[in-house]
Amino acid sequence: MPDKDELARHRYEKLIDHLQSLLQAALKPEYQGYHGQLILSSDDLAEMGDLKDVRRAALEAGRCLGWKPVASLISRNSVC
């Protein structure tokens, strides 16, 4: 039976792969690969796991694509 760390690592790698495909799909062709933006709803985040893990995986996914990713959290309930 695989140990817990191995399962967690495998789950994390699958999350990175999933986020890579979402990042590539979010690119607008008119910007030629620059200024892409991935917006995840709270439902998306709930399916993917803990917020800190999703942020870390999203940054890793961007780096794997050769990008310089930046993650930010914007809440709908925030007041600007």
C-alpha positions as CSV (number, residue, x, y, z in Angstrom):
1,M,0.0,0.0,0.0
2,P,1.4,3.4,-0.9
3,D,2.2,5.7,2.0
4,K,0.3,8.9,2.6
5,D,3.1,11.2,1.3
6,E,3.3,9.4,-2.0
7,L,-0.5,9.8,-2.4
8,A,-0.3,13.5,-1.5
9,R,2.5,14.0,-4.0
10,H,0.6,12.2,-6.7
11,R,-2.5,14.3,-6.0
12,Y,-0.4,17.5,-6.1
13,E,1.2,16.6,-9.4
14,K,-2.3,15.9,-10.9
15,L,-3.4,19.3,-9.7
16,I,-0.4,20.9,-11.4
17,D,-1.3,19.2,-14.6
18,H,-4.9,20.2,-14.4
19,L,-4.0,23.8,-13.6
20,Q,-1.5,23.9,-16.6
21,S,-4.3,23.0,-18.9
22,L,-6.6,25.6,-17.4
23,L,-3.8,28.3,-17.7
24,Q,-3.2,27.4,-21.3
25,A,-7.0,27.5,-22.1
26,A,-7.3,30.9,-20.4
27,L,-4.8,32.6,-22.7
28,K,-6.3,35.0,-25.2
29,P,-4.8,34.6,-28.7
30,E,-4.8,38.4,-29.3
31,Y,-2.2,38.8,-26.5
32,Q,0.2,36.2,-27.9
33,G,0.7,34.4,-24.6
34,Y,1.0,37.5,-22.4
35,H,-1.3,38.8,-19.6
36,G,-3.2,35.5,-19.2
37,Q,-5.5,35.3,-16.3
38,L,-7.1,32.3,-14.6
39,I,-10.1,33.0,-12.4
40,L,-11.3,30.2,-10.1
41,S,-14.6,30.3,-8.4
42,S,-15.1,29.2,-4.8
43,D,-16.7,26.0,-6.2
44,D,-13.6,25.3,-8.3
45,L,-11.4,25.8,-5.3
46,A,-13.5,23.5,-3.1
47,E,-13.1,20.7,-5.7
48,M,-9.3,21.3,-6.0
49,G,-8.5,21.4,-2.3
50,D,-7.0,23.8,0.2
51,L,-6.4,27.3,-1.0
52,K,-2.7,27.4,-0.1
53,D,-2.1,24.1,-2.0
54,V,-4.0,25.4,-5.1
55,R,-2.0,28.7,-5.1
56,R,1.3,26.8,-4.8
57,A,0.3,24.4,-7.5
58,A,-0.9,27.2,-9.8
59,L,2.5,29.0,-9.4
60,E,4.3,25.8,-10.1
61,A,2.1,25.1,-13.1
62,G,3.0,28.6,-14.5
63,R,6.7,28.0,-14.0
64,C,6.5,24.6,-15.7
65,L,5.0,26.4,-18.7
66,G,8.0,28.8,-18.7
67,W,5.9,31.8,-17.4
68,K,6.6,34.3,-14.6
69,P,3.4,33.7,-12.6
70,V,1.9,35.9,-10.0
71,A,-0.9,34.8,-7.7
72,S,-3.4,37.1,-6.0
73,L,-6.6,36.5,-4.1
74,I,-9.5,38.8,-4.7
75,S,-12.7,38.2,-2.8
76,R,-16.0,39.3,-4.1
77,N,-16.8,40.5,-0.6
78,S,-13.8,42.8,-0.5
79,V,-14.3,46.6,-0.5
80,C,-12.0,48.6,-2.7
